[in-house]
Amino acid sequence: MRKAIVLLLVMLSMAIYGEEIEFSTLKESNGIYYSNGQKFTGKAVIKSPDGKIVKMEEFKNGEKDGIIKVYYTNGNLKFEIEVKKNKQEGITKTYYESGKLEGKMQFTNGELDGDDISYYENGQVKSKAKYENGKLNGRMKIYNPKGKIISEGIFENGELISEVKY
């Protein structure tokens, strides 16, 4: 009975999320990905020679749609990108090889739009900035590894208006 339930759950998840295939088997035409002549829905993976997943991308109706993950050779996550209809949409996170968070950025329609925060490997904030439509806008702060502000700039439409170094 337990095996039947597990099998049912596996089949249900494949029906919901589509299949998982090797990325190299997909064919791309004008930004649309196909598997066996059909627009692909599911996960495509690239694996290292020893079988570890190096990259995983989610697709819906032939377009990148969902999460893209890339891994270091040690198996830790390198970055994670949210995509919608082939464009970055939502949060992108980058990681140090140790697995600690390196940065997170907000994207809208493929452009930086919102907070961009980077971190030192010790967890302290390295920099904070705001973007609007792909351009720096507002205050950008840069910190030392102990968390003290070392410089601050004000940007307008991507142009540096003023800067103070501490």
C-alpha positions as CSV (number, residue, x, y, z in Angstrom):
1,M,0.0,0.0,0.0
2,R,2.8,2.4,0.9
3,K,4.5,1.8,-2.4
4,A,1.3,2.5,-4.3
5,I,0.9,5.8,-2.5
6,V,4.5,6.8,-3.3
7,L,4.0,5.8,-7.0
8,L,0.8,7.8,-7.1
9,L,2.5,10.9,-5.7
10,V,5.4,10.6,-8.2
11,M,3.0,10.3,-11.1
12,L,0.9,13.2,-9.8
13,S,3.9,15.5,-9.5
14,M,5.0,14.6,-13.0
15,A,1.5,15.5,-14.3
16,I,1.6,18.8,-12.5
17,Y,5.2,19.9,-13.2
18,G,5.9,18.0,-16.5
19,E,8.8,15.8,-17.2
20,E,12.5,16.2,-16.4
21,I,14.8,15.8,-19.4
22,E,18.4,16.5,-20.5
23,F,18.7,20.1,-21.7
24,S,20.7,18.9,-24.7
25,T,17.6,17.1,-26.1
26,L,15.7,20.3,-26.4
27,K,15.6,22.2,-29.7
28,E,15.3,26.0,-29.6
29,S,13.7,28.2,-32.2
30,N,13.2,32.0,-31.6
31,G,13.3,31.6,-27.9
32,I,10.9,28.7,-27.8
33,Y,12.1,25.3,-26.6
34,Y,10.7,22.0,-28.1
35,S,10.9,18.4,-27.1
36,N,9.9,15.8,-29.8
37,G,8.3,18.6,-31.8
38,Q,6.1,19.9,-29.0
39,K,6.5,23.1,-26.9
40,F,8.3,21.8,-23.8
41,T,6.8,22.0,-20.3
42,G,8.8,20.6,-17.4
43,K,12.4,20.7,-16.1
44,A,15.5,20.5,-18.2
45,V,18.8,19.6,-16.5
46,I,22.5,19.6,-17.4
47,K,24.5,17.1,-15.5
48,S,28.2,16.8,-14.9
49,P,30.0,13.6,-16.0
50,D,29.6,12.2,-12.5
51,G,25.8,12.7,-12.7
52,K,25.5,15.8,-10.5
53,I,23.0,18.5,-11.6
54,V,24.9,21.5,-12.8
55,K,21.9,23.5,-14.1
56,M,18.2,23.1,-13.9
57,E,15.6,25.2,-15.8
58,E,11.8,25.1,-15.7
59,F,9.8,25.6,-18.8
60,K,6.1,26.2,-19.6
61,N,4.7,26.0,-23.1
62,G,8.2,26.2,-24.6
63,E,9.3,29.3,-22.6
64,K,11.6,29.6,-19.6
65,D,9.1,30.0,-16.8
66,G,9.7,29.2,-13.2
67,I,13.1,28.8,-11.6
68,I,16.6,28.5,-13.1
69,K,19.2,27.0,-10.7
70,V,23.0,26.7,-11.3
71,Y,25.2,24.8,-8.9
72,Y,28.9,24.8,-8.0
73,T,30.9,21.6,-8.5
74,N,30.6,21.0,-4.7
75,G,26.8,20.8,-5.1
76,N,26.0,24.1,-3.5
77,L,23.7,26.5,-5.2
78,K,25.5,29.2,-7.2
79,F,22.5,31.2,-8.3
80,E,18.7,31.0,-8.5
81,I,16.7,33.1,-11.0
82,E,12.9,33.5,-11.2
83,V,11.7,33.8,-14.8
84,K,8.4,34.4,-16.5
85,K,8.0,34.0,-20.3
86,N,11.8,34.0,-20.9
87,K,12.5,37.1,-18.8
88,Q,13.8,37.6,-15.3
89,E,10.8,38.4,-13.1
90,G,11.0,38.4,-9.4
91,I,14.0,37.7,-7.1
92,T,17.4,36.5,-8.3
93,K,19.7,35.2,-5.6
94,T,23.5,34.5,-5.9
95,Y,25.5,32.5,-3.4
96,Y,29.1,32.0,-2.4
97,E,30.6,28.6,-3.0
98,S,30.3,28.0,0.7
99,G,26.5,28.2,0.3
100,K,26.1,31.6,2.0
101,L,24.0,34.3,0.3
102,E,26.0,36.7,-1.8
103,G,23.2,38.9,-3.2
104,K,19.6,39.3,-4.1
105,M,18.1,41.5,-6.7
106,Q,14.5,42.3,-7.8
107,F,13.7,42.1,-11.5
108,T,10.6,43.2,-13.4
109,N,10.1,42.3,-17.1
110,G,13.8,41.4,-17.5
111,E,15.2,44.6,-15.9
112,L,16.6,45.4,-12.4
113,D,13.7,47.1,-10.6
114,G,13.7,47.3,-6.9
115,D,16.2,46.4,-4.2
116,D,19.7,45.1,-5.0
117,I,21.5,43.9,-1.9
118,S,24.9,42.2,-1.7
119,Y,26.5,40.6,1.2
120,Y,30.0,39.7,2.5
121,E,30.6,36.0,3.1
122,N,30.4,36.8,6.8
123,G,26.7,37.8,6.3
124,Q,27.2,41.5,6.7
125,V,25.6,43.8,4.1
126,K,28.2,44.9,1.4
127,S,25.9,47.2,-0.5
128,K,22.3,48.3,-0.9
129,A,20.9,50.1,-4.0
130,K,17.5,50.7,-5.6
131,Y,16.8,50.3,-9.3
132,E,13.9,51.6,-11.4
133,N,13.5,50.3,-15.0
134,G,17.1,49.0,-15.0
135,K,18.7,52.2,-13.8
136,L,20.1,53.1,-10.4
137,N,17.7,55.5,-8.7
138,G,18.0,56.9,-5.2
139,R,20.5,56.1,-2.5
140,M,23.3,53.5,-2.8
141,K,25.2,52.6,0.3
142,I,28.5,50.6,0.5
143,Y,29.6,49.0,3.8
144,N,32.8,47.5,5.1
145,P,32.9,43.8,6.2
146,K,32.0,44.9,9.8
147,G,28.8,46.7,8.7
148,K,30.0,50.3,8.8
149,I,29.0,52.6,5.9
150,I,32.1,53.6,3.9
151,S,30.4,55.5,1.1
152,E,27.0,56.7,0.0
153,G,25.8,57.9,-3.4
154,I,22.6,59.4,-4.7
155,F,21.6,58.4,-8.2
156,E,19.0,59.7,-10.5
157,N,18.0,57.8,-13.7
158,G,21.4,56.0,-13.6
159,E,23.5,59.1,-13.1
160,L,25.6,59.7,-10.0
161,I,24.3,63.0,-8.5
162,S,26.4,63.1,-5.3
163,E,28.7,60.9,-3.3
164,V,30.0,61.0,0.2
165,K,32.9,58.8,1.5
166,Y,33.3,58.2,5.2
